[in-house]
Amino acid sequence: MTQAKPIAQTAASDYVFRLRNALRSNGAVFAPGGVYYGKPGALRLAREIGTALESFTDEDGDKVIPTLYSTCLVSFTFGTTWSVPIDNKDFVDEIKRARAEERASR
């Protein structure tokens, strides 16, 4: 079995690392009543990430997008009684939509 190669350190990957750590230290945001709870919360998180990714090059942003579902959403449901509220495609689509909207607004 081949191991995945780590993403080269870029500004966007640094953002994802810092975001993951911030979410981890505030895990209650994924719990019932939290700002990122459920499908609406997951879509909100995706939109916020997409808006932030517009600050980076397309190349850097495109490299981190495939990691975001597991890194910033799925991993926070482990050991809880709630499940992942949306699938990877919906999460990534919302990220890309928000990034495109942010780009169009500039």
N, C-alpha and C positions, 0 to 999 in steps of 0.2 A: 504494500500500500504506500503510495506516494504522499508525502506531507505537502500541504499547501505552502507556497512561498510567502513569507511575510510581506506586507505592503511596505514599499520603500518609504522612509520618513519624509513626509511632505507637510506643508502647512495644513492641508485638509486632513491628513491622517492624524496630525497633532490635535486638530480640533475634535476629531472623533474620540481620541484618547481622553482628552479633557472633558468632553461631554459625557462619556461613559462614566468617568470617575465622579463627576458631579451628580449624575443620576444615581449612581451606586450609593453615594453618601446621603442621598435624599430619596431612598427607595419608596417611601410612602406616597410619592406622586403617582405610583402605579396601582396603589391599593384603592379599594372602593372609597369614593369621595375625593380621590386625588385628581390632579389636573390632567394626568395622562391615563386615567382608568378607562377601560372599555374601548369600544370602537371609536367613539368621538375623540377620546383622549389620544389614542394611537395615531389617528389622522392628524390631530393637532401637532403632535410631536413630529410627524413626518413633514408637515408644512413648515414648522419652525426650522427643521434641519435643512430642507430645501432652500428656504430663504437664506440661511447662513451659507450654504454651499455656493451661492452666487458670488460670494466674496473671493472665491478661489478660482484658479484656472479650470477650464472644462476638463482638461486631462487629469488634474488632481482630484477634482470632484467625482469624475467618472470612475476613478480607481477605488474610491472608498464606498461608493453607493452599494455595491454588492455585499459589503460587510455590515451595513447599518441595521438590517432587520434583526440579525442574531445578536449583534453587539449592543444595540440600544433599545431593543424591545423584548425579544424572546428570552434572553438571559435573565431578565428581571421577573419572569414568571416561575422560575425554578424554585421549588420549595414552598410554593404558595398554593392556595386553593382556587385561584382563578387561572383561566387559560389565555393563550394569546388571542386577542380579539379580532385580528385581521391576518390575512396571509401576506407572504413576501411580495407578491405582485402588486397588491393594493398599496402596501406601504411604499414600495419603490416608485410606483406610478405617482403617488401623492408627492413624494420628494421631488421628482422630476417636474411635475406640474407647478409646484411652488417655486422651484428654481427658475423655470421659464417665465412665470408671472413676474417674479422679481426682476429678471433681466428685461422684460418688456416695459416695466415701469420706470426704468432708468433712462 
